[in-house]
Amino acid sequence: MTNLKPPMKPFDVAIIGAGVVGCAIARQLSRYTLQCVLIDSEPDLGMGTSKASTAIWHTGFDAKPGTLEARLLTRSYHLLEDYVPQAGIAYERSGAVLVAWNEDQFNALPGLLAKAHENGVRDVHLLSVDQVYELEPRLNAGALGGLMVPGESIICTYGLPLAMATEAAANGVALQFGFPVKSVASGEGAVQLLSGPAGSLACRYVINAAGLYSDEIDRLYGYTRFTVTPRRGELIVFDKFARPLVNHVLLPIPTGKTKGVLVSPTVYGNVMLGPTAEDLKDKTQKGTSNEGLDFLWKKGEAILSPLMKEEVTATYAGLRAATEHSDYQIFPSAEQRYICVGGIRSTGISASLGIAEYVQGLLEEMGVALQPKAEYQSVRLPPLGEAQTRPYRSESAIAADPDFGRIVCHCERVTAGEIKNALNSAIPATTLDGLRRRTRCMQGRCQGFHCHADVSKMLADHLGVKPASLIGYKE
């Protein structure tokens, strides 16, 4: 490392990566008298794996017992049970049904039950074939039995990192977007300098929660402990008219590589099919493929054929930070004042608070004094899920601000008041995609065909630019 002079007063802790794990860590540390900064290379938070997942809040029933992942999933589940309702994050306790379609899968059910119980998920139980069809009468014929996991839930993956980052910011954590870290250098007085095209940032401790790029940050510290291989998961989202077809999350029997293709309701009222699991080389290759969508279509036909007669609202793909290891890659390096939080793969949403608590413990073991703040400010998000009372249905909200009665996006019933609030929030939307993730606008049946111009004008007026200059603007 090169000795450089710090360009500013150093932060105590810099957290690299504003996905759900980085946001959870920032929130956890904001409880203490530390000066922290949350950094991301993107212009907004939650723009990587966090925004393009299957949106399942997992119990951890099928994690490998004894692993760090299993332990942190179990801990996080109980922490999220308190936090998610308190923060107003959209979720539904749907439960999940694992369906066995052949003898090998059927014979695997007792082992999965034992694994769930070993992981502390005690309410999981076996289902007879009759019970499977009683719970899910529209399933294709041919199932042999199943497993019921009552605690599996669906959740808003946009809301979780947003709520945690907003709470962190409200309690003093600085946010630095558009800051890709390209080098690490040592400064004076045990200070580290994180540098990129935008300049340098000084800190004493670094937490690497960079997701797909966590291996690259780890290499800046001299390690080759793991390599992230982006695992593409493609998904198909069906129209809201498909929602009555499924009552629970329909899970396949998991394999050593993937949890498999599921059918799931969403908190926005749709039904989702996916994901695929394809290892790639390019960490930016987030588009769907004909092969992947064809594969999903055949899977859907085999599981719930009535679903495939419904209209498709959208297709999308996300990349998971898979590694050559079967467990999380979390390593403290006390001498370097550095903690690596890598290899979280597809369970970051579910394990986020458990990971954050664990990282706090590692910092304490390094000798970081954590003095709780005398006052702490909680945050509650506006309602975004179909099971919540949205503003357009709230007489009191409309009475307080008539803009909550003026619908801009008719597919998703998004009002001008919600868009206005998202533009003026503590972590405001600065792009069309940011508005979509905060309000659901342009996310519905017409994919913005009707409301795109109005939404673009509202954003452009707020930013003081022309609509055509917006990222994602369509003529």
C-alpha positions in Angstrom: 0.0 0.0 0.0 1.1 3.5 -0.8 1.3 6.1 2.0 -1.0 9.0 1.1 -2.3 12.0 3.0 -6.0 11.7 3.9 -8.1 14.1 1.9 -10.6 14.6 4.8 -11.4 13.7 8.4 -11.6 9.9 8.3 -14.8 8.0 9.0 -14.6 5.4 11.6 -16.1 2.7 9.3 -16.7 2.6 5.6 -19.2 0.0 4.3 -18.7 -0.9 0.6 -21.9 -2.0 -1.0 -25.4 -0.6 -0.5 -27.3 -3.8 -1.2 -29.4 -5.3 1.4 -26.5 -6.6 3.4 -24.5 -3.4 3.4 -27.7 -1.4 4.3 -28.3 -3.8 7.2 -24.8 -3.3 8.5 -25.1 0.5 8.2 -28.3 0.4 10.2 -26.8 -1.8 12.8 -23.7 0.4 13.3 -25.8 3.6 13.3 -27.0 2.7 16.8 -23.5 3.6 18.1 -21.4 6.7 18.3 -19.4 5.9 15.2 -19.0 8.1 12.1 -19.9 5.7 9.3 -20.3 6.0 5.5 -22.2 3.6 3.2 -20.6 3.5 -0.3 -21.9 2.2 -3.6 -20.8 2.4 -7.2 -24.3 2.8 -8.5 -26.4 6.0 -8.3 -28.8 4.5 -5.8 -29.0 1.8 -3.2 -30.2 -1.8 -3.8 -29.4 -1.9 -7.5 -27.6 -5.2 -7.6 -28.7 -8.6 -6.5 -31.1 -7.1 -3.9 -33.6 -5.7 -6.5 -33.8 -8.8 -8.7 -34.3 -11.7 -6.4 -37.3 -14.1 -5.9 -38.5 -11.9 -3.0 -38.8 -14.8 -0.6 -38.2 -14.3 3.2 -36.6 -17.7 4.0 -36.7 -19.4 7.4 -33.5 -21.2 6.6 -35.1 -24.6 6.9 -33.1 -26.1 4.1 -29.7 -24.5 4.9 -26.8 -26.9 5.6 -26.8 -27.5 9.4 -23.8 -26.2 11.2 -22.9 -23.6 8.6 -22.6 -19.9 9.2 -25.4 -19.4 6.7 -27.7 -21.6 8.7 -26.9 -19.9 11.9 -27.3 -16.4 10.6 -30.5 -17.2 8.7 -32.1 -18.5 11.9 -31.0 -15.5 13.9 -32.0 -13.1 11.2 -35.5 -14.6 10.8 -36.3 -13.7 14.4 -34.8 -10.2 14.1 -36.8 -9.6 10.9 -40.0 -10.7 12.6 -39.8 -7.6 14.8 -38.3 -5.2 12.2 -40.3 -5.8 9.1 -43.7 -4.9 10.5 -42.2 -2.0 12.6 -40.6 -0.5 9.4 -43.8 -0.9 7.4 -42.1 -3.2 4.8 -44.6 -5.0 2.6 -44.8 -8.7 3.4 -47.2 -11.6 3.6 -46.9 -14.8 5.7 -47.9 -17.0 2.8 -46.1 -20.2 3.9 -44.5 -22.6 1.4 -45.3 -26.0 0.1 -42.5 -28.2 -1.3 -43.9 -30.6 -3.8 -42.3 -34.0 -4.7 -43.0 -35.0 -8.3 -41.1 -38.3 -8.4 -39.9 -41.1 -6.1 -36.4 -39.6 -5.6 -37.9 -36.2 -4.5 -40.5 -38.0 -2.3 -37.8 -40.0 -0.6 -35.8 -36.8 0.0 -38.7 -35.3 2.1 -37.9 -37.0 5.5 -34.3 -35.8 5.2 -35.4 -32.2 4.5 -37.8 -32.4 7.5 -34.9 -33.6 9.7 -32.7 -30.8 8.4 -35.4 -28.2 9.1 -35.7 -29.4 12.7 -32.0 -29.4 13.1 -31.9 -25.8 12.0 -34.5 -24.9 14.6 -37.5 -24.6 12.2 -39.8 -26.9 14.2 -43.1 -26.2 12.5 -42.2 -27.8 9.3 -44.2 -31.0 8.6 -44.8 -33.6 6.0 -47.9 -33.5 3.7 -49.7 -36.4 2.2 -50.6 -36.1 -1.5 -54.3 -35.4 -0.5 -53.1 -32.6 1.8 -50.9 -31.1 -1.0 -53.9 -30.8 -3.3 -56.1 -29.5 -0.6 -53.7 -26.7 -0.1 -53.0 -26.1 -3.8 -55.9 -27.5 -5.8 -54.7 -26.1 -9.1 -51.4 -27.9 -9.2 -50.9 -30.4 -12.0 -51.7 -34.0 -11.4 -48.9 -36.3 -10.4 -47.6 -35.0 -7.1 -46.6 -37.7 -4.6 -46.5 -35.6 -1.4 -44.9 -32.6 0.1 -43.6 -30.6 2.9 -45.2 -27.6 4.6 -43.0 -24.7 5.8 -45.5 -22.3 7.5 -42.8 -19.6 8.1 -41.7 -18.9 4.6 -43.0 -15.5 3.5 -43.0 -13.1 0.6 -41.5 -9.7 1.0 -40.8 -6.4 -0.8 -37.1 -6.6 -1.7 -37.1 -2.9 -2.6 -38.4 -1.8 0.7 -36.0 -3.7 3.0 -32.8 -2.1 2.0 -34.5 1.3 1.5 -35.9 1.2 5.1 -32.6 0.1 6.6 -30.5 2.7 4.7 -33.0 5.5 5.5 -32.9 4.5 9.2 -29.1 4.5 9.0 -29.0 8.0 7.4 -31.5 9.3 9.9 -29.0 8.3 12.6 -26.0 9.9 11.1 -24.6 7.5 8.5 -23.3 9.3 5.4 -24.2 8.0 2.0 -21.9 8.1 -1.0 -23.4 6.8 -4.3 -21.6 6.7 -7.6 -18.3 5.8 -5.9 -16.7 2.7 -7.3 -13.7 1.6 -5.1 -10.7 0.9 -7.4 -7.8 0.9 -4.9 -7.0 0.9 -1.2 -4.0 2.7 0.3 -2.7 3.3 3.8 -2.6 6.8 5.1 -1.3 8.4 8.3 -2.4 7.2 11.7 -3.9 3.8 10.7 -6.1 5.5 8.2 -7.2 3.8 4.9 -7.9 5.6 1.7 -10.5 4.2 -0.6 -10.1 5.6 -4.1 -11.9 5.6 -7.3 -12.6 7.9 -10.3 -14.5 10.3 -8.1 -11.7 10.8 -5.6 -10.6 9.3 -2.3 -12.4 8.7 1.0 -10.6 8.2 4.3 -11.7 5.7 7.0 -10.2 3.6 9.8 -12.1 0.3 9.2 -13.6 -1.1 6.0 -16.4 -3.6 5.7 -16.6 -5.2 2.2 -20.3 -6.0 1.4 -19.8 -5.5 -2.3 -21.9 -8.5 -3.5 -20.9 -9.5 -7.0 -17.7 -7.5 -6.6 -16.7 -8.6 -3.1 -14.0 -10.9 -4.4 -12.4 -7.9 -6.3 -12.4 -5.8 -3.1 -11.0 -8.7 -1.2 -8.1 -8.9 -3.7 -7.3 -5.3 -3.0 -6.3 -6.5 0.5 -4.1 -9.2 -0.9 -6.5 -12.2 -0.7 -7.6 -14.9 -3.1 -10.0 -16.7 -0.8 -12.9 -17.0 -3.2 -14.1 -16.0 -6.6 -17.5 -14.7 -7.4 -19.1 -16.4 -10.3 -22.3 -14.5 -11.3 -25.2 -16.9 -11.3 -28.0 -15.6 -13.5 -31.5 -16.1 -12.3 -34.2 -15.3 -14.9 -37.8 -14.9 -13.8 -41.3 -14.4 -15.4 -43.9 -12.2 -13.8 -47.5 -12.9 -14.6 -50.4 -10.5 -14.5 -52.5 -10.0 -11.3 -55.3 -12.0 -12.8 -53.1 -15.1 -12.2 -53.0 -14.4 -8.4 -55.9 -16.7 -7.5 -54.1 -19.7 -9.0 -51.7 -20.1 -6.1 -52.1 -19.9 -2.4 -48.6 -20.5 -1.1 -45.0 -20.3 -2.4 -44.6 -23.5 -4.4 -41.0 -24.7 -3.8 -39.2 -27.5 -5.6 -36.9 -30.0 -3.8 -33.6 -28.1 -3.6 -30.4 -29.4 -5.2 -26.7 -28.8 -4.2 -26.5 -25.9 -6.6 -29.8 -24.1 -6.4 -33.1 -23.9 -4.6 -34.7 -24.6 -8.0 -37.7 -23.1 -9.9 -40.5 -21.9 -7.8 -44.0 -20.5 -8.3 -44.7 -17.7 -5.9 -47.2 -14.9 -5.3 -45.7 -11.4 -4.8 -46.6 -8.7 -2.4 -47.7 -6.6 -5.4 -50.4 -9.1 -6.4 -48.6 -10.9 -9.2 -47.4 -14.4 -9.6 -43.7 -15.1 -10.3 -42.0 -18.1 -11.9 -38.3 -18.8 -11.6 -35.4 -18.5 -11.3 -33.0 -20.3 -13.6 -29.4 -20.9 -12.3 -26.8 -20.2 -15.0 -23.2 -19.5 -14.1 -21.7 -16.6 -16.2 -18.4 -14.8 -16.6 -19.7 -11.3 -17.1 -21.0 -9.6 -13.9 -22.9 -7.1 -16.0 -24.9 -9.6 -18.1 -28.3 -9.0 -16.5 -30.5 -9.5 -19.5 -32.8 -12.5 -20.0 -32.3 -15.2 -22.7 -34.5 -17.1 -25.0 -33.1 -20.4 -23.6 -33.7 -19.4 -20.0 -37.3 -18.2 -20.6 -38.1 -21.4 -22.6 -36.7 -23.5 -19.7 -39.0 -21.6 -17.3 -42.0 -22.0 -19.5 -41.6 -25.8 -19.6 -41.1 -25.9 -15.8 -44.3 -23.8 -15.4 -46.2 -26.1 -17.6 -45.1 -29.1 -15.5 -46.0 -27.5 -12.2 -49.1 -25.3 -12.7 -50.2 -25.4 -16.3 -53.2 -23.0 -15.8 -50.6 -20.3 -15.0 -49.1 -20.5 -18.5 -52.4 -19.4 -20.0 -52.2 -16.1 -18.1 -50.7 -12.9 -19.5 -47.0 -12.1 -18.8 -46.4 -8.7 -17.3 -42.6 -8.7 -17.3 -39.4 -10.8 -17.5 -36.2 -9.9 -15.7 -32.9 -11.4 -14.5 -30.7 -11.0 -11.5 -27.2 -12.1 -10.7 -26.4 -13.9 -7.4 -22.9 -13.7 -5.9 -22.1 -17.5 -6.0 -18.7 -18.7 -5.1 -16.8 -22.1 -5.2 -17.7 -22.5 -1.5 -21.0 -23.7 0.0 -21.0 -21.2 2.9 -20.8 -17.4 3.4 -17.3 -16.0 3.1 -17.1 -13.7 6.1 -13.5 -13.1 7.3 -12.2 -10.5 9.8 -8.7 -9.2 9.3 -7.8 -7.3 12.5 -4.4 -6.1 11.4 -5.8 -4.6 8.2 -8.9 -3.3 10.0 -11.0 -5.0 7.4 -13.9 -7.4 7.3 -14.9 -9.3 4.2 -18.6 -10.2 3.8 -18.8 -12.2 0.6 -20.5 -15.2 -1.0 -24.0 -14.4 0.4 -25.6 -15.8 -2.8 -29.4 -15.8 -2.7 -30.1 -15.5 1.0 -29.0 -12.0 1.6 -32.5 -10.6 2.1 -33.4 -13.3 4.7 -30.0 -13.2 6.5 -29.3 -9.5 6.4 -30.0 -8.6 10.0 -28.2 -11.7 11.3 -25.2 -10.9 9.2 -25.2 -7.2 10.4 -25.3 -8.3 14.0 -22.5 -10.8 13.4 -20.3 -8.1 11.7 -20.9 -5.8 14.7 -19.5 -8.6 16.9 -16.5 -9.0 14.7 -15.8 -5.2 15.0 -16.0 -5.4 18.8 -13.5 -8.3 18.7 -11.2 -6.1 16.7 -11.3 -3.6 19.6 -13.8 -1.0 18.2 -15.5 0.7 21.1 -19.3 0.6 20.5 -21.0 3.2 22.6 -24.8 3.2 22.2 -26.4 6.5 21.2 -28.6 8.1 23.8 -31.3 8.6 21.1 -32.2 6.5 18.1 -34.7 7.4 15.4 -36.7 4.6 13.8 -38.2 4.8 10.3 -41.4 3.6 8.8 -41.9 3.3 5.0 -45.1 4.3 3.2 -47.3 1.3 2.3 -46.4 -0.5 -0.9 -48.0 -3.9 -0.8 -51.4 -5.1 -1.8 -52.1 -6.4 1.8 -51.5 -2.8 3.1 -53.8 0.2 2.8 -52.4 2.1 -0.1 -52.9 5.9 -0.2 -55.5 5.8 -3.1 -57.7 3.8 -0.7 -57.1 6.0 2.3 -59.7 8.7 2.9 -57.5 10.3 5.6 -54.4 10.4 3.3 -56.4 12.0 0.5 -58.0 14.5 2.9 -54.5 15.5 4.1 -53.1 15.8 0.6 -55.4 15.6 -2.5 -52.5 14.3 -4.6 -53.0 10.9 -2.9 -56.3 10.8 -4.7 -54.7 11.6 -8.1 -53.6 8.3 -9.7 -50.7 8.6 -12.2 -49.9 4.9 -12.8 -53.3 3.2 -13.2 -51.9 -0.4 -13.5 -50.4 -0.2 -10.0 -52.6 2.5 -8.5 -49.7 4.8 -7.8 -50.6 8.4 -6.9 -49.0 11.7 -7.5 -48.6 12.1 -3.7 -46.5 8.9 -3.5 -44.3 10.0 -6.4 -43.9 13.4 -4.8 -43.0 11.8 -1.5 -40.4 9.6 -3.2 -38.8 12.6 -4.8 -38.6 14.4 -1.5 -37.7 11.6 0.8 -34.6 11.2 2.9 -33.0 9.1 0.2 -34.8 10.5 -2.8 -35.3 8.8 -6.1 -33.1 10.4 -8.8 -33.9 8.1 -11.7 -37.0 6.5 -13.2 -35.9 3.1 -11.9 -35.5 4.6 -8.5 -39.1 5.9 -8.6 -40.3 2.5 -9.7 -38.7 0.7 -6.8 -40.0 3.2 -4.3 -43.6 3.5 -5.6 -44.3 0.7 -8.1 -45.0 3.2 -10.9 -44.3 1.8 -14.4 -44.2 -1.8 -12.9 -47.6 -3.0 -13.9 -49.4 -4.5 -16.9 -48.5 -1.8 -19.4 -44.9 -1.4 -18.2 -45.1 2.4 -18.2 -46.8 2.7 -21.7 -49.6 4.9 -20.2 -47.8 6.7 -17.3 -44.2 7.0 -18.5 -44.6 10.5 -19.8 -46.3 11.8 -16.7 -43.8 10.1 -14.4 -40.8 11.4 -16.4 -42.2 14.9 -16.3 -42.6 14.8 -12.5 -39.0 13.6 -12.1 -37.6 16.0 -14.6 -39.4 19.0 -13.1 -38.1 18.0 -9.7 -34.5 17.7 -10.9 -34.7 20.8 -13.1 -33.8 18.9 -16.3 -35.6 18.0 -19.6 -37.3 14.6 -19.6 -35.2 13.4 -22.5 -32.1 13.6 -20.3 -33.4 11.1 -17.8 -31.8 7.6 -17.6 -34.3 5.2 -19.0 -36.4 7.8 -20.8 -38.3 6.5 -23.8 -39.5 8.6 -26.6 
